[in-house]
Amino acid sequence: ALLRAGRFDFLVELPLPDVPARLAIFKVHTRGRPLAADVNLAELAGAASEGQSGADIELACSNASLAAIREYLAAYKEKGGTGEQLVIGLEHFRTAIRGTGGGRSARQDQNRSDC
């Protein structure tokens, strides 16, 4: 209904970001966050995030951060505050990227089938 005739004068389609652009997006959205030593942003920007938009990557970074916080708080309650550092690990990012739903192309296919 949103894209019915008369709603918008024009529709601009933007291409998905390539690997260097995805790397830059990861760097922006992880700046100042405590990343574990196993996190390689270049690897995440490669095949792991193929087909992801900038918004998908931002969401994945936020979700990875929230997962790390939940894990940290659970460990804190269980161990009574042992002083472990909060870090966002590679597995947090991998899980978050898988949870974004496969990127824009998968969503476009789903939207087309809903019509």
C-alpha positions in Angstrom: 0.0 0.0 0.0 2.9 2.3 0.7 4.2 2.1 -2.8 0.9 2.6 -4.6 0.7 5.1 -7.4 0.6 8.7 -6.3 2.4 8.2 -3.0 5.9 9.0 -4.1 7.2 10.9 -7.1 10.2 8.5 -7.6 11.8 5.5 -6.0 15.6 5.4 -5.6 17.3 2.0 -5.4 20.7 2.0 -3.8 23.1 -0.9 -4.4 24.3 -3.0 -1.6 27.7 -2.1 -0.1 30.7 -3.9 -1.4 33.4 -5.4 0.9 35.3 -2.1 1.6 32.1 -0.3 2.2 30.9 -3.0 4.6 34.2 -2.9 6.4 33.8 0.9 6.9 30.3 0.4 8.2 31.5 -2.2 10.7 34.3 0.2 11.8 31.8 3.0 12.4 29.3 0.9 14.4 32.0 -0.9 16.5 34.0 2.3 17.3 34.5 2.5 21.1 33.0 -1.0 21.8 35.1 -3.6 23.6 35.9 -6.2 20.9 37.4 -9.5 21.7 40.8 -10.5 20.2 39.0 -13.0 17.9 37.0 -10.4 16.1 38.3 -9.6 12.7 36.2 -6.9 11.1 37.6 -7.6 7.6 36.5 -11.2 7.9 33.0 -10.1 9.0 32.8 -7.6 6.1 33.6 -10.4 3.7 31.4 -13.4 2.9 29.8 -13.4 6.4 27.9 -10.2 5.6 27.4 -10.6 1.8 24.0 -9.3 0.8 23.6 -7.1 3.9 22.7 -3.4 3.7 24.3 -0.8 6.0 21.2 -0.9 8.2 21.5 -4.7 8.5 25.2 -4.3 9.6 24.2 -1.6 12.1 21.5 -3.9 13.5 24.0 -6.8 13.7 26.5 -4.7 15.6 23.8 -3.6 18.1 22.5 -7.2 18.5 26.0 -8.5 19.0 26.5 -5.8 21.7 23.3 -6.7 23.4 24.1 -10.4 23.3 27.5 -9.8 24.9 25.9 -7.6 27.6 23.3 -10.3 28.4 26.1 -13.0 28.6 28.2 -10.7 30.8 25.3 -10.0 33.2 24.4 -13.7 33.4 28.0 -14.6 34.3 28.1 -11.7 36.8 25.0 -12.9 38.6 26.3 -16.5 38.5 29.8 -15.8 39.7 29.0 -12.9 42.0 31.0 -10.3 40.1 34.5 -11.8 39.4 35.6 -8.7 37.6 35.6 -10.3 34.1 35.6 -7.7 31.3 32.7 -7.2 29.0 33.8 -8.0 25.4 31.9 -8.6 22.2 33.2 -11.8 20.6 33.2 -13.2 17.1 30.4 -15.6 17.9 28.2 -12.7 19.0 28.7 -11.1 15.6 28.1 -14.4 13.7 24.9 -15.0 15.5 23.7 -11.4 15.0 24.5 -11.5 11.3 22.6 -14.7 10.9 19.7 -13.1 12.7 19.3 -10.2 10.3 17.3 -12.4 7.9 19.7 -12.8 5.0 19.9 -9.2 3.8 17.9 -7.0 1.5 17.6 -9.5 -1.4 15.9 -12.1 0.8 13.5 -9.5 2.1 12.7 -8.3 -1.4 11.9 -11.8 -2.5 9.6 -12.2 0.5 7.9 -8.9 -0.1 7.3 -9.9 -3.7 5.7 -13.2 -2.7 3.5 -11.3 -0.2 1.9 -9.2 -3.0 
